Amino acid sequence: MDNFNKAICSYITKNWIATAKSKRAFALDHGIDDKTVRRIADDADDYKITLESLNKICEARNIKLSEFFKLVGL
C-alpha cells in the first residue's frame, strides 16, 4: 500500500505541483489545504494521501479517479 501512496504523490508532484506557479497556488486551484500540498510534495515517502484530497485534485483537473490511476500506472 505504501508504494501506491508514493506513486500517487510522486506523480502529482512531478506532473502537476512542479508546473504550478507555487504550492499555495496549486492548493487554491485544487480546493485543498497548502499543508496537504506540502506533504504530498515534500513527504511522499510517508504521507498517505486521503481519497478526499485525491478526488478534489482530480475534480479540479476534470479527470475521473479511474483515469488518474491509469495515468499513474496503478
MOPAC internal coordinates of N, CA, C and O (Angstrom, degrees):
PM7 1SCF
backbone

  N    0.0000 0     0.00 0     0.00 0    0    0    0
  C    1.4522 1     0.00 0     0.00 0    1    0    0
  C    1.5297 1   111.24 1     0.00 0    2    1    0
  O    1.2310 1   120.51 1   143.97 1    3    2    1
  N    1.3382 1   116.64 1   -36.03 1    3    2    1
  C    1.4609 1   119.56 1  -179.80 1    5    3    2
  C    1.5205 1   111.53 1   -61.98 1    6    5    3
  O    1.2310 1   120.35 1   144.50 1    7    6    5
  N    1.3374 1   116.93 1   -35.50 1    7    6    5
  C    1.4613 1   119.97 1   178.81 1    9    7    6
  C    1.5220 1   111.55 1   -64.93 1   10    9    7
  O    1.2310 1   120.33 1   145.56 1   11   10    9
  N    1.3442 1   116.97 1   -34.44 1   11   10    9
  C    1.4586 1   120.58 1   177.34 1   13   11   10
  C    1.5234 1   110.13 1   -64.08 1   14   13   11
  O    1.2310 1   120.76 1   132.44 1   15   14   13
  N    1.3281 1   116.15 1   -47.56 1   15   14   13
  C    1.4620 1   120.34 1   179.58 1   17   15   14
  C    1.5245 1   110.79 1   -60.88 1   18   17   15
  O    1.2310 1   120.79 1   136.59 1   19   18   17
  N    1.3142 1   116.09 1   -43.41 1   19   18   17
  C    1.4622 1   120.00 1  -179.51 1   21   19   18
  C    1.5289 1   110.18 1   -63.88 1   22   21   19
  O    1.2310 1   120.16 1   137.12 1   23   22   21
  N    1.3334 1   117.30 1   -42.88 1   23   22   21
  C    1.4672 1   121.04 1   179.26 1   25   23   22
  C    1.5251 1   110.87 1   -63.06 1   26   25   23
  O    1.2310 1   120.39 1   138.40 1   27   26   25
  N    1.3214 1   116.85 1   -41.60 1   27   26   25
  C    1.4645 1   121.84 1   179.72 1   29   27   26
  C    1.5226 1   110.25 1   -64.31 1   30   29   27
  O    1.2310 1   120.67 1   129.08 1   31   30   29
  N    1.3248 1   116.32 1   -50.92 1   31   30   29
  C    1.4665 1   120.35 1  -178.79 1   33   31   30
  C    1.5237 1   111.39 1   -63.72 1   34   33   31
  O    1.2310 1   120.19 1   139.55 1   35   34   33
  N    1.3131 1   117.25 1   -40.45 1   35   34   33
  C    1.4687 1   120.49 1   179.55 1   37   35   34
  C    1.5199 1   111.04 1   -63.69 1   38   37   35
  O    1.2310 1   120.28 1   136.66 1   39   38   37
  N    1.3314 1   117.06 1   -43.34 1   39   38   37
  C    1.4601 1   120.57 1   179.25 1   41   39   38
  C    1.5288 1   110.46 1   -61.53 1   42   41   39
  O    1.2310 1   120.43 1   131.27 1   43   42   41
  N    1.3232 1   116.78 1   -48.73 1   43   42   41
  C    1.4668 1   120.80 1  -179.10 1   45   43   42
  C    1.5210 1   110.33 1   -60.71 1   46   45   43
  O    1.2310 1   120.54 1   137.24 1   47   46   45
  N    1.3235 1   116.57 1   -42.76 1   47   46   45
  C    1.4574 1   120.84 1  -178.95 1   49   47   46
  C    1.5212 1   111.96 1   -64.62 1   50   49   47
  O    1.2310 1   120.41 1   128.37 1   51   50   49
  N    1.3214 1   116.83 1   -51.63 1   51   50   49
  C    1.4701 1   121.15 1  -174.90 1   53   51   50
  C    1.5220 1   112.95 1   -70.08 1   54   53   51
  O    1.2310 1   120.28 1   142.01 1   55   54   53
  N    1.3184 1   117.06 1   -37.99 1   55   54   53
  C    1.4595 1   119.72 1  -172.22 1   57   55   54
  C    1.5231 1   114.43 1   -96.72 1   58   57   55
  O    1.2310 1   120.07 1   155.58 1   59   58   57
  N    1.3105 1   117.46 1   -24.42 1   59   58   57
  C    1.4644 1   118.82 1  -174.22 1   61   59   58
  C    1.5253 1   113.52 1  -122.86 1   62   61   59
  O    1.2310 1   119.72 1   130.25 1   63   62   61
  N    1.3131 1   118.13 1   -49.75 1   63   62   61
  C    1.4757 1   119.41 1  -178.38 1   65   63   62
  C    1.5275 1   109.98 1   -67.65 1   66   65   63
  O    1.2310 1   120.17 1   138.23 1   67   66   65
  N    1.3186 1   117.28 1   -41.77 1   67   66   65
  C    1.4660 1   121.19 1  -178.12 1   69   67   66
  C    1.5268 1   112.54 1   -62.84 1   70   69   67
  O    1.2310 1   120.26 1   154.55 1   71   70   69
  N    1.3253 1   117.10 1   -25.45 1   71   70   69
  C    1.4646 1   120.05 1  -178.90 1   73   71   70
  C    1.5345 1   112.37 1   -95.83 1   74   73   71
  O    1.2310 1   120.69 1   175.40 1   75   74   73
  N    1.3271 1   116.28 1    -4.60 1   75   74   73
  C    1.4634 1   120.22 1   179.02 1   77   75   74
  C    1.5275 1   109.97 1   -76.93 1   78   77   75
  O    1.2310 1   120.93 1   -20.86 1   79   78   77
  N    1.3165 1   115.83 1   159.14 1   79   78   77
  C    1.4696 1   121.33 1   178.65 1   81   79   78
  C    1.5313 1   110.04 1   -58.43 1   82   81   79
  O    1.2310 1   120.72 1   138.50 1   83   82   81
  N    1.3310 1   116.23 1   -41.50 1   83   82   81
  C    1.4606 1   122.38 1   177.41 1   85   83   82
  C    1.5295 1   108.28 1  -161.49 1   86   85   83
  O    1.2310 1   120.89 1   -11.48 1   87   86   85
  N    1.3107 1   115.90 1   168.52 1   87   86   85
  C    1.4690 1   119.53 1   176.68 1   89   87   86
  C    1.5220 1   110.21 1   -64.00 1   90   89   87
  O    1.2310 1   120.95 1   142.34 1   91   90   89
  N    1.3150 1   115.78 1   -37.66 1   91   90   89
  C    1.4727 1   119.91 1   178.81 1   93   91   90
  C    1.5286 1   110.45 1   -65.05 1   94   93   91
  O    1.2310 1   120.40 1   137.28 1   95   94   93
  N    1.3127 1   116.85 1   -42.72 1   95   94   93
  C    1.4644 1   120.81 1   178.48 1   97   95   94
  C    1.5270 1   110.38 1   -62.85 1   98   97   95
  O    1.2310 1   120.29 1   138.94 1   99   98   97
  N    1.3274 1   117.06 1   -41.06 1   99   98   97
  C    1.4579 1   120.54 1   177.40 1  101   99   98
  C    1.5218 1   110.02 1   -60.22 1  102  101   99
  O    1.2310 1   120.69 1   134.93 1  103  102  101
  N    1.3216 1   116.28 1   -45.07 1  103  102  101
  C    1.4690 1   121.06 1   179.99 1  105  103  102
  C    1.5253 1   110.49 1   -59.55 1  106  105  103
  O    1.2310 1   120.20 1   131.62 1  107  106  105
  N    1.3122 1   117.23 1   -48.38 1  107  106  105
  C    1.4635 1   121.07 1  -179.62 1  109  107  106
  C    1.5237 1   111.89 1   -63.01 1  110  109  107
  O    1.2310 1   120.61 1   137.90 1  111  110  109
  N    1.3140 1   116.43 1   -42.10 1  111  110  109
  C    1.4653 1   120.99 1  -178.75 1  113  111  110
  C    1.5278 1   113.53 1   -68.82 1  114  113  111
  O    1.2310 1   120.93 1   157.73 1  115  114  113
  N    1.3360 1   115.82 1   -22.27 1  115  114  113
  C    1.4614 1   119.74 1  -175.00 1  117  115  114
  C    1.5306 1   113.59 1  -113.41 1  118  117  115
  O    1.2310 1   120.40 1  -174.12 1  119  118  117
  N    1.3231 1   116.84 1     5.88 1  119  118  117
  C    1.4603 1   121.04 1   174.84 1  121  119  118
  C    1.5153 1   115.44 1    68.31 1  122  121  119
  O    1.2310 1   121.11 1  -149.87 1  123  122  121
  N    1.3427 1   115.48 1    30.13 1  123  122  121
  C    1.4636 1   119.47 1   177.70 1  125  123  122
  C    1.5279 1   109.43 1  -124.99 1  126  125  123
  O    1.2310 1   121.06 1   -13.99 1  127  126  125
  N    1.2957 1   115.57 1   166.01 1  127  126  125
  C    1.4597 1   122.65 1  -177.96 1  129  127  126
  C    1.5353 1   110.69 1   -74.18 1  130  129  127
  O    1.2310 1   120.23 1   -34.37 1  131  130  129
  N    1.3321 1   117.16 1   145.63 1  131  130  129
  C    1.4801 1   120.49 1   177.82 1  133  131  130
  C    1.5245 1   110.88 1   -57.84 1  134  133  131
  O    1.2310 1   120.74 1   142.02 1  135  134  133
  N    1.3182 1   116.19 1   -37.98 1  135  134  133
  C    1.4645 1   120.80 1  -179.25 1  137  135  134
  C    1.5268 1   109.93 1   -59.51 1  138  137  135
  O    1.2310 1   120.51 1   140.89 1  139  138  137
  N    1.3143 1   116.64 1   -39.11 1  139  138  137
  C    1.4635 1   121.05 1   179.04 1  141  139  138
  C    1.5250 1   109.72 1   -63.48 1  142  141  139
  O    1.2310 1   120.25 1   136.56 1  143  142  141
  N    1.3179 1   117.13 1   -43.44 1  143  142  141
  C    1.4669 1   120.80 1   179.47 1  145  143  142
  C    1.5232 1   110.29 1   -62.89 1  146  145  143
  O    1.2310 1   120.21 1   135.90 1  147  146  145
  N    1.3166 1   117.20 1   -44.10 1  147  146  145
  C    1.4685 1   120.50 1   178.56 1  149  147  146
  C    1.5258 1   110.75 1   -61.10 1  150  149  147
  O    1.2310 1   120.52 1   139.09 1  151  150  149
  N    1.3203 1   116.60 1   -40.91 1  151  150  149
  C    1.4683 1   119.77 1  -179.92 1  153  151  150
  C    1.5209 1   111.11 1   -67.60 1  154  153  151
  O    1.2310 1   120.04 1   140.38 1  155  154  153
  N    1.3322 1   117.53 1   -39.62 1  155  154  153
  C    1.4704 1   120.82 1   176.98 1  157  155  154
  C    1.5224 1   109.51 1   -61.05 1  158  157  155
  O    1.2310 1   120.54 1   132.96 1  159  158  157
  N    1.3217 1   116.57 1   -47.04 1  159  158  157
  C    1.4668 1   121.63 1  -174.35 1  161  159  158
  C    1.5255 1   113.96 1   -77.77 1  162  161  159
  O    1.2310 1   120.35 1   141.95 1  163  162  161
  N    1.3119 1   116.94 1   -38.05 1  163  162  161
  C    1.4606 1   120.20 1  -170.97 1  165  163  162
  C    1.5201 1   114.68 1  -103.50 1  166  165  163
  O    1.2310 1   120.05 1   166.55 1  167  166  165
  N    1.3205 1   117.50 1   -13.45 1  167  166  165
  C    1.4653 1   120.43 1  -174.39 1  169  167  166
  C    1.5294 1   110.74 1  -134.28 1  170  169  167
  O    1.2310 1   120.71 1  -142.33 1  171  170  169
  N    1.3300 1   116.25 1    37.67 1  171  170  169
  C    1.4710 1   121.24 1  -174.26 1  173  171  170
  C    1.5219 1   113.14 1   -59.27 1  174  173  171
  O    1.2310 1   120.08 1   151.10 1  175  174  173
  N    1.3298 1   117.45 1   -28.90 1  175  174  173
  C    1.4635 1   119.85 1  -179.23 1  177  175  174
  C    1.5241 1   112.55 1   -68.05 1  178  177  175
  O    1.2310 1   120.45 1   149.51 1  179  178  177
  N    1.3192 1   116.74 1   -30.49 1  179  178  177
  C    1.4623 1   119.84 1  -175.60 1  181  179  178
  C    1.5204 1   114.49 1  -114.00 1  182  181  179
  O    1.2310 1   119.98 1   161.18 1  183  182  181
  N    1.3269 1   117.65 1   -18.82 1  183  182  181
  C    1.4620 1   120.01 1  -175.55 1  185  183  182
  C    1.5189 1   111.41 1   -77.05 1  186  185  183
  O    1.2310 1   121.01 1   -46.56 1  187  186  185
  N    1.3077 1   115.68 1   133.44 1  187  186  185
  C    1.4673 1   122.42 1   176.70 1  189  187  186
  C    1.5267 1   106.95 1  -106.65 1  190  189  187
  O    1.2310 1   120.69 1   -80.13 1  191  190  189
  N    1.3209 1   116.28 1    99.87 1  191  190  189
  C    1.4590 1   120.57 1  -177.84 1  193  191  190
  C    1.5297 1   109.22 1   -64.94 1  194  193  191
  O    1.2310 1   121.06 1   -41.69 1  195  194  193
  N    1.3175 1   115.57 1   138.31 1  195  194  193
  C    1.4623 1   119.37 1   179.68 1  197  195  194
  C    1.5272 1   109.55 1   -82.15 1  198  197  195
  O    1.2310 1   121.25 1   -25.63 1  199  198  197
  N    1.3051 1   115.22 1   154.37 1  199  198  197
  C    1.4578 1   120.63 1   176.79 1  201  199  198
  C    1.5227 1   109.72 1   -61.84 1  202  201  199
  O    1.2310 1   120.32 1   144.21 1  203  202  201
  N    1.3228 1   116.99 1   -35.79 1  203  202  201
  C    1.4651 1   121.27 1   178.79 1  205  203  202
  C    1.5380 1   110.90 1   -61.27 1  206  205  203
  O    1.2310 1   120.46 1   132.82 1  207  206  205
  N    1.3187 1   116.72 1   -47.18 1  207  206  205
  C    1.4698 1   120.14 1   179.29 1  209  207  206
  C    1.5230 1   111.13 1   -64.48 1  210  209  207
  O    1.2310 1   120.55 1   135.59 1  211  210  209
  N    1.3192 1   116.56 1   -44.41 1  211  210  209
  C    1.4526 1   120.60 1   179.28 1  213  211  210
  C    1.5243 1   110.86 1   -62.00 1  214  213  211
  O    1.2310 1   120.57 1   139.06 1  215  214  213
  N    1.3036 1   116.51 1   -40.94 1  215  214  213
  C    1.4613 1   120.83 1   179.27 1  217  215  214
  C    1.5337 1   111.03 1   -64.69 1  218  217  215
  O    1.2310 1   119.98 1   138.09 1  219  218  217
  N    1.3288 1   117.65 1   -41.91 1  219  218  217
  C    1.4649 1   120.76 1   178.18 1  221  219  218
  C    1.5232 1   111.14 1   -61.93 1  222  221  219
  O    1.2310 1   120.52 1   138.03 1  223  222  221
  N    1.3244 1   116.60 1   -41.97 1  223  222  221
  C    1.4602 1   120.72 1   179.00 1  225  223  222
  C    1.5267 1   109.82 1   -62.61 1  226  225  223
  O    1.2310 1   120.92 1   133.32 1  227  226  225
  N    1.3271 1   115.85 1   -46.68 1  227  226  225
  C    1.4725 1   119.96 1  -179.40 1  229  227  226
  C    1.5247 1   111.58 1   -64.26 1  230  229  227
  O    1.2310 1   120.12 1   138.18 1  231  230  229
  N    1.3150 1   117.37 1   -41.82 1  231  230  229
  C    1.4669 1   120.39 1   178.59 1  233  231  230
  C    1.5223 1   110.67 1   -61.35 1  234  233  231
  O    1.2310 1   120.27 1   137.96 1  235  234  233
  N    1.3255 1   117.08 1   -42.04 1  235  234  233
  C    1.4638 1   121.00 1  -179.81 1  237  235  234
  C    1.5321 1   111.21 1   -64.84 1  238  237  235
  O    1.2310 1   120.58 1   152.70 1  239  238  237
  N    1.3221 1   116.49 1   -27.30 1  239  238  237
  C    1.4635 1   121.24 1  -179.73 1  241  239  238
  C    1.5232 1   111.58 1   -96.70 1  242  241  239
  O    1.2310 1   120.88 1  -175.75 1  243  242  241
  N    1.3294 1   115.92 1     4.25 1  243  242  241
  C    1.4647 1   122.26 1   178.69 1  245  243  242
  C    1.5249 1   113.61 1    58.23 1  246  245  243
  O    1.2310 1   121.20 1  -137.75 1  247  246  245
  N    1.3343 1   115.31 1    42.25 1  247  246  245
  C    1.4593 1   119.38 1   173.83 1  249  247  246
  C    1.5210 1   109.09 1  -128.30 1  250  249  247
  O    1.2310 1   121.00 1   -28.35 1  251  250  249
  N    1.3051 1   115.68 1   151.65 1  251  250  249
  C    1.4590 1   121.40 1   177.19 1  253  251  250
  C    1.5238 1   108.63 1   -81.10 1  254  253  251
  O    1.2310 1   121.04 1   -25.04 1  255  254  253
  N    1.3202 1   115.61 1   154.96 1  255  254  253
  C    1.4657 1   119.52 1   177.48 1  257  255  254
  C    1.5244 1   110.84 1   -56.75 1  258  257  255
  O    1.2310 1   120.55 1   139.75 1  259  258  257
  N    1.3229 1   116.56 1   -40.25 1  259  258  257
  C    1.4723 1   119.72 1  -179.49 1  261  259  258
  C    1.5286 1   110.81 1   -61.22 1  262  261  259
  O    1.2310 1   120.31 1   141.86 1  263  262  261
  N    1.3313 1   117.02 1   -38.14 1  263  262  261
  C    1.4605 1   120.87 1   177.27 1  265  263  262
  C    1.5267 1   110.57 1   -66.60 1  266  265  263
  O    1.2310 1   120.98 1   140.03 1  267  266  265
  N    1.3287 1   115.73 1   -39.97 1  267  266  265
  C    1.4613 1   119.91 1   178.45 1  269  267  266
  C    1.5211 1   110.65 1   -60.03 1  270  269  267
  O    1.2310 1   120.51 1   133.00 1  271  270  269
  N    1.3277 1   116.64 1   -47.00 1  271  270  269
  C    1.4630 1   119.80 1  -178.48 1  273  271  270
  C    1.5184 1   111.34 1   -62.74 1  274  273  271
  O    1.2310 1   119.91 1   148.14 1  275  274  273
  N    1.3220 1   117.78 1   -31.86 1  275  274  273
  C    1.4671 1   120.38 1   175.22 1  277  275  274
  C    1.5283 1   110.58 1   -67.52 1  278  277  275
  O    1.2310 1   120.49 1   138.49 1  279  278  277
  N    1.3366 1   116.67 1   -41.51 1  279  278  277
  C    1.4619 1   120.72 1   177.70 1  281  279  278
  C    1.5274 1   111.89 1   -59.34 1  282  281  279
  O    1.2310 1   121.46 1   139.92 1  283  282  281
  N    1.3170 1   114.81 1   -40.08 1  283  282  281
  C    1.4666 1   120.80 1  -178.22 1  285  283  282
  C    1.5260 1   110.92 1   -77.03 1  286  285  283
  O    1.2310 1   120.85 1   158.02 1  287  286  285
  N    1.3142 1   115.98 1   -21.98 1  287  286  285
  C    1.4675 1   120.15 1  -178.49 1  289  287  286
  C    1.5109 1   113.33 1    88.54 1  290  289  287
  O    1.2310 1   121.13 1  -152.04 1  291  290  289
  N    1.3478 1   115.44 1    27.96 1  291  290  289
  C    1.4672 1   119.72 1   179.56 1  293  291  290
  C    1.5100 1   111.01 1  -105.57 1  294  293  291
  O    1.2310 1   120.10 1   180.00 1  295  294  293

